[in-house]
Amino acid sequence: MNVKIVATKSCSHCSGLQHELKDIGIPFEVLFVEEHPDVVVAHSIRHSPNLIVNDEVVFRGHPTSIELRQFFSKG
């Protein structure tokens, strides 16, 4: 499973999302929109953060910890 957080460098929710993913044992990569404009265009990114799993945007904005646990327990 390929998990990426796509966020602005100033996103106030990005660190919380990283913490929640670490808590449930999900490895991830952080891509900053300022450094990856191709990802922004490819996924129509307009807000921050976004969670991309296997090249599909699964959350736009900061999901709750319950939403994250439910999503990743399906896999």
C-alpha atoms as an extended CHARMM CRD file, in Angstrom:
* protein
*
        75  EXT
         1         1  MET       CA              0.0000000000        0.0000000000        0.0000000000  PROA      1               0.0000000000
         2         2  ASN       CA              1.3780000000        3.3830000000       -1.0290000000  PROA      2               0.0000000000
         3         3  VAL       CA              0.2090000000        6.1830000000        1.3030000000  PROA      3               0.0000000000
         4         4  LYS       CA              1.0220000000        9.8510000000        0.7600000000  PROA      4               0.0000000000
         5         5  ILE       CA              0.0460000000       12.9840000000        2.6000000000  PROA      5               0.0000000000
         6         6  VAL       CA             -0.0810000000       15.9250000000        0.2080000000  PROA      6               0.0000000000
         7         7  ALA       CA             -0.0210000000       19.2340000000        2.0410000000  PROA      7               0.0000000000
         8         8  THR       CA              1.2770000000       22.7640000000        2.0330000000  PROA      8               0.0000000000
         9         9  LYS       CA              4.3450000000       23.4810000000        4.1180000000  PROA      9               0.0000000000
        10        10  SER       CA              2.2080000000       25.7280000000        6.3500000000  PROA      10              0.0000000000
        11        11  CYS       CA             -0.6400000000       23.2310000000        6.8310000000  PROA      11              0.0000000000
        12        12  SER       CA             -1.6040000000       23.1860000000       10.4920000000  PROA      12              0.0000000000
        13        13  HSD       CA             -3.2590000000       19.7500000000       10.1950000000  PROA      13              0.0000000000
        14        14  CYS       CA             -0.3910000000       17.8820000000        8.5240000000  PROA      14              0.0000000000
        15        15  SER       CA              1.5090000000       17.0420000000       11.7190000000  PROA      15              0.0000000000
        16        16  GLY       CA             -1.6790000000       15.7430000000       13.3660000000  PROA      16              0.0000000000
        17        17  LEU       CA             -2.4120000000       13.5220000000       10.3800000000  PROA      17              0.0000000000
        18        18  GLN       CA              1.1610000000       12.1960000000       10.4450000000  PROA      18              0.0000000000
        19        19  HSD       CA              0.8280000000       11.4160000000       14.1470000000  PROA      19              0.0000000000
        20        20  GLU       CA             -2.4750000000        9.5710000000       13.6430000000  PROA      20              0.0000000000
        21        21  LEU       CA             -1.0680000000        7.4600000000       10.8020000000  PROA      21              0.0000000000
        22        22  LYS       CA              1.9690000000        6.5560000000       12.9240000000  PROA      22              0.0000000000
        23        23  ASP       CA             -0.3520000000        5.5830000000       15.7920000000  PROA      23              0.0000000000
        24        24  ILE       CA             -2.1620000000        3.0410000000       13.6370000000  PROA      24              0.0000000000
        25        25  GLY       CA              1.0500000000        1.7640000000       12.0540000000  PROA      25              0.0000000000
        26        26  ILE       CA              0.5770000000        3.0640000000        8.5260000000  PROA      26              0.0000000000
        27        27  PRO       CA              3.8210000000        3.9590000000        6.7080000000  PROA      27              0.0000000000
        28        28  PHE       CA              3.5180000000        7.1160000000        4.6090000000  PROA      28              0.0000000000
        29        29  GLU       CA              5.3890000000        9.7580000000        2.6680000000  PROA      29              0.0000000000
        30        30  VAL       CA              4.7790000000       13.5120000000        2.8820000000  PROA      30              0.0000000000
        31        31  LEU       CA              4.7070000000       15.4900000000       -0.3540000000  PROA      31              0.0000000000
        32        32  PHE       CA              4.5960000000       19.2600000000       -0.1300000000  PROA      32              0.0000000000
        33        33  VAL       CA              2.5600000000       20.9400000000       -2.8610000000  PROA      33              0.0000000000
        34        34  GLU       CA              5.2260000000       23.6050000000       -3.2300000000  PROA      34              0.0000000000
        35        35  GLU       CA              7.7060000000       20.9090000000       -4.3080000000  PROA      35              0.0000000000
        36        36  HSD       CA              5.3330000000       18.6190000000       -6.2460000000  PROA      36              0.0000000000
        37        37  PRO       CA              3.1250000000       20.7110000000       -8.5610000000  PROA      37              0.0000000000
        38        38  ASP       CA              2.6420000000       17.6520000000      -10.7910000000  PROA      38              0.0000000000
        39        39  VAL       CA              0.8120000000       15.8530000000       -7.9550000000  PROA      39              0.0000000000
        40        40  VAL       CA             -1.3560000000       18.9220000000       -7.3800000000  PROA      40              0.0000000000
        41        41  VAL       CA             -2.4220000000       18.9650000000      -11.0180000000  PROA      41              0.0000000000
        42        42  ALA       CA             -2.8370000000       15.1980000000      -11.3640000000  PROA      42              0.0000000000
        43        43  HSD       CA             -5.1430000000       14.9590000000       -8.3270000000  PROA      43              0.0000000000
        44        44  SER       CA             -6.8590000000       18.3650000000       -8.5160000000  PROA      44              0.0000000000
        45        45  ILE       CA             -5.5060000000       19.3430000000       -5.0930000000  PROA      45              0.0000000000
        46        46  ARG       CA             -7.0690000000       22.5600000000       -3.7900000000  PROA      46              0.0000000000
        47        47  HSD       CA             -6.9770000000       22.1480000000       -0.0110000000  PROA      47              0.0000000000
        48        48  SER       CA             -4.5340000000       20.8070000000        2.5340000000  PROA      48              0.0000000000
        49        49  PRO       CA             -3.9890000000       18.1170000000        3.6540000000  PROA      49              0.0000000000
        50        50  ASN       CA             -4.9900000000       15.3370000000        1.2870000000  PROA      50              0.0000000000
        51        51  LEU       CA             -4.4430000000       11.6270000000        1.7770000000  PROA      51              0.0000000000
        52        52  ILE       CA             -3.6110000000        9.5840000000       -1.3030000000  PROA      52              0.0000000000
        53        53  VAL       CA             -3.6220000000        5.7820000000       -1.1690000000  PROA      53              0.0000000000
        54        54  ASN       CA             -2.4140000000        3.8080000000       -4.1790000000  PROA      54              0.0000000000
        55        55  ASP       CA             -2.6080000000        6.9340000000       -6.3510000000  PROA      55              0.0000000000
        56        56  GLU       CA             -6.2310000000        7.7450000000       -5.3950000000  PROA      56              0.0000000000
        57        57  VAL       CA             -7.3000000000       10.6490000000       -3.1930000000  PROA      57              0.0000000000
        58        58  VAL       CA             -9.1910000000        9.0270000000       -0.3180000000  PROA      58              0.0000000000
        59        59  PHE       CA             -9.5020000000       12.0590000000        1.9850000000  PROA      59              0.0000000000
        60        60  ARG       CA             -9.5230000000       15.7680000000        1.1840000000  PROA      60              0.0000000000
        61        61  GLY       CA             -8.9820000000       17.6690000000        4.3920000000  PROA      61              0.0000000000
        62        62  HSD       CA             -8.1020000000       16.1890000000        7.7610000000  PROA      62              0.0000000000
        63        63  PRO       CA            -10.0380000000       12.9620000000        8.4550000000  PROA      63              0.0000000000
        64        64  THR       CA            -10.8930000000       12.0400000000       12.0130000000  PROA      64              0.0000000000
        65        65  SER       CA             -8.9450000000        9.2650000000       13.7160000000  PROA      65              0.0000000000
        66        66  ILE       CA            -12.1080000000        7.1250000000       13.5420000000  PROA      66              0.0000000000
        67        67  GLU       CA            -12.3710000000        7.6670000000        9.7690000000  PROA      67              0.0000000000
        68        68  LEU       CA             -8.7050000000        6.7200000000        9.3370000000  PROA      68              0.0000000000
        69        69  ARG       CA             -9.0350000000        3.5650000000       11.4300000000  PROA      69              0.0000000000
        70        70  GLN       CA            -12.1820000000        2.5220000000        9.5550000000  PROA      70              0.0000000000
        71        71  PHE       CA            -10.5920000000        3.1430000000        6.1580000000  PROA      71              0.0000000000
        72        72  PHE       CA             -7.3780000000        1.2330000000        6.9070000000  PROA      72              0.0000000000
        73        73  SER       CA             -9.1450000000       -1.6400000000        8.6610000000  PROA      73              0.0000000000
        74        74  LYS       CA            -10.9660000000       -2.4250000000        5.3880000000  PROA      74              0.0000000000
        75        75  GLY       CA             -7.7070000000       -3.2210000000        3.6120000000  PROA      75              0.0000000000
